[in-house]
Amino acid sequence: MVSDHVHMCISIPPKYSVSEVVGYLKGKSAIAIARQFGGRKRNFSGEKFWARGYAVSTIGLEIEMVKNYIAHQERTDRENEEGRF
């Protein structure tokens, strides 16, 4: 598992803003992680669990390339860290 970032390929309906969706995903996942791993002793909320920012990019015709990258990101990142480019 890559410990310092997450890649996702999602489709957001036009009625929702990117910031709304990212905020929702970060909030709900922080709550789920706290319940599963922290019990009531620690509260992973907001900036205490997730980094404050995020990066977004739109994709079109290259969607299959992006999905392939995401599916294999762990292996690719590990190889890059080991010096195999």
Buried (B, 14 or more C-beta within 10 A) or exposed (E): EEEEEBBEEEEEEEEEEEEEBBBEBBBEBBBEBBEEEEEEEEEBEEEEBBEEEBEEEEEEEEEEEBEEEBEEBEEBBEEEEEEEE
